[in-house]
Amino acid sequence: MSRKCEVSNKGPLKGNNRSKALNATKKTWNVNLKKITIIEDGKERKLKVSTKVARTYKNKGKLK
């Protein structure tokens, strides 16, 4: 399973960690994903979404 939000399509970011001596090591920042169940057209649907999208669904009252 990919580390991507199914709604907003946000994915992991890649870059470098930098030490005080400016040594570069590869680093990946993953998206904070949650599995939620939403009600859409009277049916339950499971999605893997970012926490920002989960909050939006919660505020709109679409979460189960």
PyMOL Python script that loads the backbone (N, CA, C, O; Angstrom):
from pymol import cmd

cmd.read_pdbstr("""\
ATOM      1  N   MET A   1       0.834  -1.178   0.000  1.00  0.00           N
ATOM      2  CA  MET A   1       0.000   0.000   0.000  1.00  0.00           C
ATOM      3  C   MET A   1       0.883   1.247   0.000  1.00  0.00           C
ATOM      4  O   MET A   1       1.877   1.331   0.721  1.00  0.00           O
ATOM      5  N   SER A   2       0.500   2.178  -0.802  1.00  0.00           N
ATOM      6  CA  SER A   2       1.312   3.377  -0.899  1.00  0.00           C
ATOM      7  C   SER A   2       0.997   4.334   0.244  1.00  0.00           C
ATOM      8  O   SER A   2      -0.081   4.288   0.837  1.00  0.00           O
ATOM      9  N   ARG A   3       1.947   5.188   0.535  1.00  0.00           N
ATOM     10  CA  ARG A   3       1.770   6.189   1.586  1.00  0.00           C
ATOM     11  C   ARG A   3       1.252   7.468   0.960  1.00  0.00           C
ATOM     12  O   ARG A   3       1.951   8.480   0.903  1.00  0.00           O
ATOM     13  N   LYS A   4       0.014   7.409   0.490  1.00  0.00           N
ATOM     14  CA  LYS A   4      -0.576   8.540  -0.188  1.00  0.00           C
ATOM     15  C   LYS A   4      -2.004   8.707   0.264  1.00  0.00           C
ATOM     16  O   LYS A   4      -2.715   7.726   0.482  1.00  0.00           O
ATOM     17  N   CYS A   5      -2.427   9.954   0.408  1.00  0.00           N
ATOM     18  CA  CYS A   5      -3.807  10.254   0.758  1.00  0.00           C
ATOM     19  C   CYS A   5      -4.677   9.989  -0.469  1.00  0.00           C
ATOM     20  O   CYS A   5      -4.355  10.425  -1.574  1.00  0.00           O
ATOM     21  N   GLU A   6      -5.788   9.266  -0.263  1.00  0.00           N
ATOM     22  CA  GLU A   6      -6.646   8.902  -1.386  1.00  0.00           C
ATOM     23  C   GLU A   6      -7.504  10.067  -1.864  1.00  0.00           C
ATOM     24  O   GLU A   6      -8.043  10.017  -2.970  1.00  0.00           O
ATOM     25  N   VAL A   7      -7.643  11.119  -1.052  1.00  0.00           N
ATOM     26  CA  VAL A   7      -8.480  12.245  -1.417  1.00  0.00           C
ATOM     27  C   VAL A   7      -7.649  13.400  -1.959  1.00  0.00           C
ATOM     28  O   VAL A   7      -7.892  13.881  -3.066  1.00  0.00           O
ATOM     29  N   SER A   8      -6.660  13.846  -1.173  1.00  0.00           N
ATOM     30  CA  SER A   8      -5.881  15.020  -1.573  1.00  0.00           C
ATOM     31  C   SER A   8      -4.631  14.673  -2.370  1.00  0.00           C
ATOM     32  O   SER A   8      -3.963  15.565  -2.893  1.00  0.00           O
ATOM     33  N   ASN A   9      -4.308  13.380  -2.470  1.00  0.00           N
ATOM     34  CA  ASN A   9      -3.151  12.908  -3.229  1.00  0.00           C
ATOM     35  C   ASN A   9      -1.812  13.378  -2.645  1.00  0.00           C
ATOM     36  O   ASN A   9      -0.814  13.439  -3.362  1.00  0.00           O
ATOM     37  N   LYS A  10      -1.786  13.709  -1.353  1.00  0.00           N
ATOM     38  CA  LYS A  10      -0.527  14.079  -0.707  1.00  0.00           C
ATOM     39  C   LYS A  10       0.334  12.838  -0.542  1.00  0.00           C
ATOM     40  O   LYS A  10      -0.164  11.770  -0.188  1.00  0.00           O
ATOM     41  N   GLY A  11       1.632  12.984  -0.800  1.00  0.00           N
ATOM     42  CA  GLY A  11       2.552  11.866  -0.674  1.00  0.00           C
ATOM     43  C   GLY A  11       3.764  12.254   0.147  1.00  0.00           C
ATOM     44  O   GLY A  11       3.855  13.387   0.620  1.00  0.00           O
ATOM     45  N   PRO A  12       4.696  11.332   0.323  1.00  0.00           N
ATOM     46  CA  PRO A  12       5.887  11.622   1.108  1.00  0.00           C
ATOM     47  C   PRO A  12       6.803  12.638   0.418  1.00  0.00           C
ATOM     48  O   PRO A  12       6.890  12.687  -0.809  1.00  0.00           O
ATOM     49  N   LEU A  13       7.475  13.438   1.229  1.00  0.00           N
ATOM     50  CA  LEU A  13       8.457  14.400   0.734  1.00  0.00           C
ATOM     51  C   LEU A  13       9.854  13.866   0.989  1.00  0.00           C
ATOM     52  O   LEU A  13      10.092  13.183   1.985  1.00  0.00           O
ATOM     53  N   LYS A  14      10.774  14.177   0.093  1.00  0.00           N
ATOM     54  CA  LYS A  14      12.154  13.720   0.252  1.00  0.00           C
ATOM     55  C   LYS A  14      13.081  14.917   0.303  1.00  0.00           C
ATOM     56  O   LYS A  14      12.848  15.936  -0.348  1.00  0.00           O
ATOM     57  N   GLY A  15      14.139  14.772   1.091  1.00  0.00           N
ATOM     58  CA  GLY A  15      15.106  15.843   1.210  1.00  0.00           C
ATOM     59  C   GLY A  15      16.330  15.353   1.958  1.00  0.00           C
ATOM     60  O   GLY A  15      16.614  14.156   2.000  1.00  0.00           O
ATOM     61  N   ASN A  16      17.048  16.292   2.545  1.00  0.00           N
ATOM     62  CA  ASN A  16      18.269  15.961   3.270  1.00  0.00           C
ATOM     63  C   ASN A  16      18.186  16.417   4.712  1.00  0.00           C
ATOM     64  O   ASN A  16      17.627  17.472   5.013  1.00  0.00           O
ATOM     65  N   ASN A  17      18.759  15.600   5.616  1.00  0.00           N
ATOM     66  CA  ASN A  17      19.052  16.063   6.958  1.00  0.00           C
ATOM     67  C   ASN A  17      20.390  16.772   6.888  1.00  0.00           C
ATOM     68  O   ASN A  17      21.293  16.312   6.191  1.00  0.00           O
ATOM     69  N   ARG A  18      20.534  17.864   7.584  1.00  0.00           N
ATOM     70  CA  ARG A  18      21.807  18.587   7.579  1.00  0.00           C
ATOM     71  C   ARG A  18      22.354  18.677   8.998  1.00  0.00           C
ATOM     72  O   ARG A  18      21.667  19.149   9.904  1.00  0.00           O
ATOM     73  N   SER A  19      23.594  18.224   9.191  1.00  0.00           N
ATOM     74  CA  SER A  19      24.245  18.353  10.488  1.00  0.00           C
ATOM     75  C   SER A  19      24.901  19.723  10.589  1.00  0.00           C
ATOM     76  O   SER A  19      24.869  20.509   9.642  1.00  0.00           O
ATOM     77  N   LYS A  20      25.488  19.998  11.731  1.00  0.00           N
ATOM     78  CA  LYS A  20      26.177  21.289  11.900  1.00  0.00           C
ATOM     79  C   LYS A  20      27.354  21.419  10.941  1.00  0.00           C
ATOM     80  O   LYS A  20      27.728  22.524  10.547  1.00  0.00           O
ATOM     81  N   ALA A  21      27.937  20.270  10.568  1.00  0.00           N
ATOM     82  CA  ALA A  21      29.044  20.281   9.617  1.00  0.00           C
ATOM     83  C   ALA A  21      28.533  20.251   8.170  1.00  0.00           C
ATOM     84  O   ALA A  21      29.317  20.096   7.234  1.00  0.00           O
ATOM     85  N   LEU A  22      27.229  20.399   7.998  1.00  0.00           N
ATOM     86  CA  LEU A  22      26.558  20.410   6.688  1.00  0.00           C
ATOM     87  C   LEU A  22      26.699  19.087   5.925  1.00  0.00           C
ATOM     88  O   LEU A  22      26.672  19.068   4.694  1.00  0.00           O
ATOM     89  N   ASN A  23      26.852  17.967   6.674  1.00  0.00           N
ATOM     90  CA  ASN A  23      26.801  16.659   6.030  1.00  0.00           C
ATOM     91  C   ASN A  23      25.347  16.379   5.661  1.00  0.00           C
ATOM     92  O   ASN A  23      24.438  16.663   6.441  1.00  0.00           O
ATOM     93  N   ALA A  24      25.132  15.826   4.480  1.00  0.00           N
ATOM     94  CA  ALA A  24      23.775  15.558   4.009  1.00  0.00           C
ATOM     95  C   ALA A  24      23.483  14.064   4.056  1.00  0.00           C
ATOM     96  O   ALA A  24      24.246  13.261   3.521  1.00  0.00           O
ATOM     97  N   THR A  25      22.383  13.694   4.694  1.00  0.00           N
ATOM     98  CA  THR A  25      21.895  12.317   4.673  1.00  0.00           C
ATOM     99  C   THR A  25      20.452  12.345   4.182  1.00  0.00           C
ATOM    100  O   THR A  25      19.684  13.243   4.525  1.00  0.00           O
ATOM    101  N   LYS A  26      20.100  11.361   3.384  1.00  0.00           N
ATOM    102  CA  LYS A  26      18.759  11.312   2.801  1.00  0.00           C
ATOM    103  C   LYS A  26      17.702  11.122   3.886  1.00  0.00           C
ATOM    104  O   LYS A  26      17.917  10.393   4.854  1.00  0.00           O
ATOM    105  N   LYS A  27      16.564  11.782   3.717  1.00  0.00           N
ATOM    106  CA  LYS A  27      15.482  11.715   4.689  1.00  0.00           C
ATOM    107  C   LYS A  27      14.151  11.741   3.961  1.00  0.00           C
ATOM    108  O   LYS A  27      14.008  12.422   2.946  1.00  0.00           O
ATOM    109  N   THR A  28      13.174  11.000   4.476  1.00  0.00           N
ATOM    110  CA  THR A  28      11.822  11.001   3.921  1.00  0.00           C
ATOM    111  C   THR A  28      10.851  11.429   5.006  1.00  0.00           C
ATOM    112  O   THR A  28      10.882  10.899   6.117  1.00  0.00           O
ATOM    113  N   TRP A  29       9.991  12.385   4.689  1.00  0.00           N
ATOM    114  CA  TRP A  29       8.931  12.826   5.598  1.00  0.00           C
ATOM    115  C   TRP A  29       7.627  12.236   5.085  1.00  0.00           C
ATOM    116  O   TRP A  29       7.146  12.602   4.013  1.00  0.00           O
ATOM    117  N   ASN A  30       7.055  11.310   5.868  1.00  0.00           N
ATOM    118  CA  ASN A  30       5.821  10.661   5.442  1.00  0.00           C
ATOM    119  C   ASN A  30       4.603  11.479   5.868  1.00  0.00           C
ATOM    120  O   ASN A  30       4.668  12.268   6.810  1.00  0.00           O
ATOM    121  N   VAL A  31       3.510  11.281   5.167  1.00  0.00           N
ATOM    122  CA  VAL A  31       2.262  11.950   5.475  1.00  0.00           C
ATOM    123  C   VAL A  31       1.626  11.248   6.674  1.00  0.00           C
ATOM    124  O   VAL A  31       1.724  10.028   6.811  1.00  0.00           O
ATOM    125  N   ASN A  32       0.977  12.022   7.539  1.00  0.00           N
ATOM    126  CA  ASN A  32       0.279  11.464   8.698  1.00  0.00           C
ATOM    127  C   ASN A  32      -1.071  10.935   8.218  1.00  0.00           C
ATOM    128  O   ASN A  32      -2.023  11.700   8.059  1.00  0.00           O
ATOM    129  N   LEU A  33      -1.150   9.619   7.988  1.00  0.00           N
ATOM    130  CA  LEU A  33      -2.345   9.013   7.411  1.00  0.00           C
ATOM    131  C   LEU A  33      -3.198   8.344   8.477  1.00  0.00           C
ATOM    132  O   LEU A  33      -2.689   7.831   9.473  1.00  0.00           O
ATOM    133  N   LYS A  34      -4.517   8.360   8.245  1.00  0.00           N
ATOM    134  CA  LYS A  34      -5.472   7.686   9.112  1.00  0.00           C
ATOM    135  C   LYS A  34      -6.424   6.890   8.244  1.00  0.00           C
ATOM    136  O   LYS A  34      -6.719   7.281   7.114  1.00  0.00           O
ATOM    137  N   LYS A  35      -6.907   5.769   8.769  1.00  0.00           N
ATOM    138  CA  LYS A  35      -7.949   5.011   8.090  1.00  0.00           C
ATOM    139  C   LYS A  35      -9.281   5.447   8.686  1.00  0.00           C
ATOM    140  O   LYS A  35      -9.500   5.330   9.892  1.00  0.00           O
ATOM    141  N   ILE A  36     -10.169   5.951   7.833  1.00  0.00           N
ATOM    142  CA  ILE A  36     -11.463   6.420   8.302  1.00  0.00           C
ATOM    143  C   ILE A  36     -12.573   5.753   7.490  1.00  0.00           C
ATOM    144  O   ILE A  36     -12.351   5.265   6.382  1.00  0.00           O
ATOM    145  N   THR A  37     -13.763   5.746   8.066  1.00  0.00           N
ATOM    146  CA  THR A  37     -14.946   5.256   7.373  1.00  0.00           C
ATOM    147  C   THR A  37     -15.886   6.425   7.185  1.00  0.00           C
ATOM    148  O   THR A  37     -16.265   7.084   8.153  1.00  0.00           O
ATOM    149  N   ILE A  38     -16.268   6.688   5.941  1.00  0.00           N
ATOM    150  CA  ILE A  38     -17.183   7.784   5.658  1.00  0.00           C
ATOM    151  C   ILE A  38     -18.489   7.219   5.112  1.00  0.00           C
ATOM    152  O   ILE A  38     -18.546   6.093   4.618  1.00  0.00           O
ATOM    153  N   ILE A  39     -19.528   8.028   5.216  1.00  0.00           N
ATOM    154  CA  ILE A  39     -20.826   7.656   4.667  1.00  0.00           C
ATOM    155  C   ILE A  39     -21.047   8.499   3.420  1.00  0.00           C
ATOM    156  O   ILE A  39     -21.116   9.726   3.488  1.00  0.00           O
ATOM    157  N   GLU A  40     -21.157   7.820   2.272  1.00  0.00           N
ATOM    158  CA  GLU A  40     -21.317   8.507   0.998  1.00  0.00           C
ATOM    159  C   GLU A  40     -22.462   7.854   0.233  1.00  0.00           C
ATOM    160  O   GLU A  40     -22.411   6.661  -0.068  1.00  0.00           O
ATOM    161  N   ASP A  41     -23.486   8.627  -0.078  1.00  0.00           N
ATOM    162  CA  ASP A  41     -24.679   8.137  -0.764  1.00  0.00           C
ATOM    163  C   ASP A  41     -25.338   6.987   0.006  1.00  0.00           C
ATOM    164  O   ASP A  41     -25.863   6.051  -0.599  1.00  0.00           O
ATOM    165  N   GLY A  42     -25.309   7.061   1.330  1.00  0.00           N
ATOM    166  CA  GLY A  42     -25.930   6.033   2.159  1.00  0.00           C
ATOM    167  C   GLY A  42     -25.107   4.772   2.318  1.00  0.00           C
ATOM    168  O   GLY A  42     -25.557   3.828   2.967  1.00  0.00           O
ATOM    169  N   LYS A  43     -23.912   4.727   1.743  1.00  0.00           N
ATOM    170  CA  LYS A  43     -23.041   3.559   1.844  1.00  0.00           C
ATOM    171  C   LYS A  43     -21.773   3.926   2.610  1.00  0.00           C
ATOM    172  O   LYS A  43     -21.305   5.062   2.548  1.00  0.00           O
ATOM    173  N   GLU A  44     -21.225   2.953   3.332  1.00  0.00           N
ATOM    174  CA  GLU A  44     -19.978   3.157   4.062  1.00  0.00           C
ATOM    175  C   GLU A  44     -18.807   2.878   3.137  1.00  0.00           C
ATOM    176  O   GLU A  44     -18.816   1.928   2.354  1.00  0.00           O
ATOM    177  N   ARG A  45     -17.792   3.735   3.249  1.00  0.00           N
ATOM    178  CA  ARG A  45     -16.588   3.587   2.430  1.00  0.00           C
ATOM    179  C   ARG A  45     -15.368   3.786   3.310  1.00  0.00           C
ATOM    180  O   ARG A  45     -15.325   4.738   4.089  1.00  0.00           O
ATOM    181  N   LYS A  46     -14.377   2.911   3.205  1.00  0.00           N
ATOM    182  CA  LYS A  46     -13.144   3.057   3.973  1.00  0.00           C
ATOM    183  C   LYS A  46     -12.098   3.744   3.121  1.00  0.00           C
ATOM    184  O   LYS A  46     -11.876   3.373   1.968  1.00  0.00           O
ATOM    185  N   LEU A  47     -11.453   4.756   3.702  1.00  0.00           N
ATOM    186  CA  LEU A  47     -10.425   5.519   2.995  1.00  0.00           C
ATOM    187  C   LEU A  47      -9.188   5.654   3.858  1.00  0.00           C
ATOM    188  O   LEU A  47      -9.260   5.618   5.087  1.00  0.00           O
ATOM    189  N   LYS A  48      -8.056   5.810   3.199  1.00  0.00           N
ATOM    190  CA  LYS A  48      -6.809   6.140   3.884  1.00  0.00           C
ATOM    191  C   LYS A  48      -6.495   7.591   3.526  1.00  0.00           C
ATOM    192  O   LYS A  48      -6.108   7.891   2.396  1.00  0.00           O
ATOM    193  N   VAL A  49      -6.667   8.498   4.511  1.00  0.00           N
ATOM    194  CA  VAL A  49      -6.560   9.927   4.237  1.00  0.00           C
ATOM    195  C   VAL A  49      -5.606  10.590   5.222  1.00  0.00           C
ATOM    196  O   VAL A  49      -5.292  10.032   6.274  1.00  0.00           O
ATOM    197  N   SER A  50      -5.148  11.796   4.865  1.00  0.00           N
ATOM    198  CA  SER A  50      -4.310  12.578   5.765  1.00  0.00           C
ATOM    199  C   SER A  50      -5.175  13.109   6.901  1.00  0.00           C
ATOM    200  O   SER A  50      -6.399  13.158   6.779  1.00  0.00           O
ATOM    201  N   THR A  51      -4.550  13.505   7.996  1.00  0.00           N
ATOM    202  CA  THR A  51      -5.301  13.987   9.160  1.00  0.00           C
ATOM    203  C   THR A  51      -6.054  15.272   8.847  1.00  0.00           C
ATOM    204  O   THR A  51      -7.117  15.511   9.420  1.00  0.00           O
ATOM    205  N   LYS A  52      -5.536  16.099   7.958  1.00  0.00           N
ATOM    206  CA  LYS A  52      -6.229  17.327   7.585  1.00  0.00           C
ATOM    207  C   LYS A  52      -7.551  17.001   6.889  1.00  0.00           C
ATOM    208  O   LYS A  52      -8.571  17.630   7.173  1.00  0.00           O
ATOM    209  N   VAL A  53      -7.542  16.030   5.986  1.00  0.00           N
ATOM    210  CA  VAL A  53      -8.761  15.625   5.299  1.00  0.00           C
ATOM    211  C   VAL A  53      -9.722  14.969   6.289  1.00  0.00           C
ATOM    212  O   VAL A  53     -10.933  15.175   6.204  1.00  0.00           O
ATOM    213  N   ALA A  54      -9.192  14.180   7.231  1.00  0.00           N
ATOM    214  CA  ALA A  54     -10.039  13.535   8.238  1.00  0.00           C
ATOM    215  C   ALA A  54     -10.758  14.582   9.084  1.00  0.00           C
ATOM    216  O   ALA A  54     -11.932  14.409   9.413  1.00  0.00           O
ATOM    217  N   ARG A  55     -10.073  15.660   9.438  1.00  0.00           N
ATOM    218  CA  ARG A  55     -10.699  16.745  10.204  1.00  0.00           C
ATOM    219  C   ARG A  55     -11.792  17.425   9.385  1.00  0.00           C
ATOM    220  O   ARG A  55     -12.844  17.775   9.920  1.00  0.00           O
ATOM    221  N   THR A  56     -11.545  17.612   8.087  1.00  0.00           N
ATOM    222  CA  THR A  56     -12.544  18.235   7.218  1.00  0.00           C
ATOM    223  C   THR A  56     -13.797  17.378   7.149  1.00  0.00           C
ATOM    224  O   THR A  56     -14.904  17.905   7.258  1.00  0.00           O
ATOM    225  N   TYR A  57     -13.651  16.058   6.969  1.00  0.00           N
ATOM    226  CA  TYR A  57     -14.804  15.162   6.932  1.00  0.00           C
ATOM    227  C   TYR A  57     -15.534  15.173   8.276  1.00  0.00           C
ATOM    228  O   TYR A  57     -16.763  15.121   8.319  1.00  0.00           O
ATOM    229  N   LYS A  58     -14.777  15.242   9.368  1.00  0.00           N
ATOM    230  CA  LYS A  58     -15.392  15.272  10.702  1.00  0.00           C
ATOM    231  C   LYS A  58     -16.228  16.530  10.878  1.00  0.00           C
ATOM    232  O   LYS A  58     -17.340  16.466  11.402  1.00  0.00           O
ATOM    233  N   ASN A  59     -15.699  17.687  10.442  1.00  0.00           N
ATOM    234  CA  ASN A  59     -16.423  18.943  10.593  1.00  0.00           C
ATOM    235  C   ASN A  59     -17.657  19.014   9.697  1.00  0.00           C
ATOM    236  O   ASN A  59     -18.639  19.669  10.047  1.00  0.00           O
ATOM    237  N   LYS A  60     -17.615  18.347   8.549  1.00  0.00           N
ATOM    238  CA  LYS A  60     -18.767  18.340   7.642  1.00  0.00           C
ATOM    239  C   LYS A  60     -19.791  17.270   8.031  1.00  0.00           C
ATOM    240  O   LYS A  60     -20.874  17.204   7.449  1.00  0.00           O
ATOM    241  N   GLY A  61     -19.447  16.436   9.013  1.00  0.00           N
ATOM    242  CA  GLY A  61     -20.381  15.423   9.493  1.00  0.00           C
ATOM    243  C   GLY A  61     -20.501  14.210   8.595  1.00  0.00           C
ATOM    244  O   GLY A  61     -21.551  13.569   8.565  1.00  0.00           O
ATOM    245  N   LYS A  62     -19.448  13.882   7.863  1.00  0.00           N
ATOM    246  CA  LYS A  62     -19.500  12.733   6.962  1.00  0.00           C
ATOM    247  C   LYS A  62     -18.864  11.487   7.550  1.00  0.00           C
ATOM    248  O   LYS A  62     -18.932  10.417   6.945  1.00  0.00           O
ATOM    249  N   LEU A  63     -18.239  11.606   8.735  1.00  0.00           N
ATOM    250  CA  LEU A  63     -17.621  10.440   9.358  1.00  0.00           C
ATOM    251  C   LEU A  63     -18.681   9.562   9.999  1.00  0.00           C
ATOM    252  O   LEU A  63     -19.735  10.045  10.413  1.00  0.00           O
ATOM    253  N   LYS A  64     -18.395   8.269  10.077  1.00  0.00           N
ATOM    254  CA  LYS A  64     -19.321   7.352  10.737  1.00  0.00           C
ATOM    255  C   LYS A  64     -19.118   7.423  12.219  1.00  0.00           C
ATOM    256  O   LYS A  64     -19.800   6.727  12.970  1.00  0.00           O
TER     257      LYS A  64
END
""", "prot")
cmd.dss("prot")
cmd.show_as("cartoon", "prot")
cmd.util.cbc("prot")
cmd.orient("prot")
